[in-house]
Amino acid sequence: MADRLTAYTDLLRTAAGKTAAVRDGIQQVVNTLVSSSDSRGEPWGDDSLGNQFANGANGYLTSKTNILEGANNMSGTFGNFSQGQLDAVTELTNMDHGNAAGLE
């Protein structure tokens, strides 16, 4: 006889909330970074050295864009994980109720 499968939907729901909190924390860091750096304007100046710093192939502006894109993607990934966990809770609950109804 097969072993029973136990689904801990309450724990999975809790995990989904914690995963969503990670998403929110990452997004808060991104938002703080954007507002803080935007408030400083362009402190590197408009001379050739400042232009190279900001606009070079590996310059500040390119790096900033890449970092923000990566962090936003990470936040989105945790959001997707959280939603997947919640979807799994729904599917497991529906399956459990369907199986119980079949035994009546």
For each residue, the residues with C-beta under 8 A, 3 or more apart:
1:
2:
3:
4:
5:
6:
7: 12 92 96
8: 11 12
9: 12 13 89 92 93
10: 13 14
11: 8 14 15
12: 7 8 9 15 16 85 88 89 92
13: 9 10 16 17 85 86 89
14: 10 11 17 18
15: 11 12 18 19 85
16: 12 13 19 20 82 83 85 86 89
17: 13 14 20 21 82
18: 14 15 21 22
19: 15 16 22 23 78 81 82 85
20: 16 17 23 24 78 79 82
21: 17 18 24 25
22: 18 19 25 26 78
23: 19 20 26 27 75 76 78 79 82
24: 20 21 27 28
25: 21 22 28 29
26: 22 23 29 30 71 74 75 78
27: 23 24 30 31 72 75
28: 24 25 31 32
29: 25 26 32 33 71
30: 26 27 33 34 68 71 72 75
31: 27 28 34 35
32: 28 29 35 36
33: 29 30 36 37 68 71
34: 30 31 37 38 68
35: 31 32 38 39
36: 32 33 39 40
37: 33 34 40 64
38: 34 35 41
39: 35 36
40: 36 37 43
41: 38
42: 45 46 50 54
43: 40
44: 49 50 51 53 54 60
45: 42 49 50
46: 42 50 51
47: 50 51
48: 51 52
49: 44 45 52 53
50: 42 44 45 46 47 53 54
51: 44 46 47 48 54 55
52: 48 49 55 56 59
53: 44 49 50 56 59 60
54: 42 44 50 51 59 60 61
55: 51 52 59 61 62
56: 52 53 59 62
57: 62
58: 62 63
59: 52 53 54 55 56 62 63
60: 44 53 54 63 64
61: 54 55 64 65
62: 55 56 57 58 59 65 66
63: 58 59 60 66 67
64: 37 60 61 67 68
65: 61 62 68 69
66: 62 63 69 70
67: 63 64 70 71
68: 30 33 34 64 65 71 72
69: 65 66 72 73
70: 66 67 73 74
71: 26 29 30 33 67 68 74 75
72: 27 30 68 69 75 76
73: 69 70 76 77
74: 26 70 71 77 78
75: 23 26 27 30 71 72 78 79
76: 23 72 73 79 80
77: 73 74 80 81
78: 19 20 22 23 26 74 75 81 82
79: 20 23 75 76 82 83
80: 76 77 83 84
81: 19 77 78 84 85
82: 16 17 19 20 23 78 79 85 86
83: 16 79 80 86 87
84: 80 81 87 88
85: 12 13 15 16 19 81 82 88 89
86: 13 16 82 83 89 90
87: 83 84 90 91
88: 12 84 85 91 92
89: 9 12 13 16 85 86 92 93
90: 86 87 93 94
91: 87 88 94 95
92: 7 9 12 88 89 95 96
93: 9 89 90 96 97
94: 90 91 97 98
95: 91 92 98 99
96: 7 92 93 99 100
97: 93 94 100 101
98: 94 95 101 102
99: 95 96 102 103
100: 96 97 103 104
101: 97 98 104
102: 98 99
103: 99 100
104: 100 101
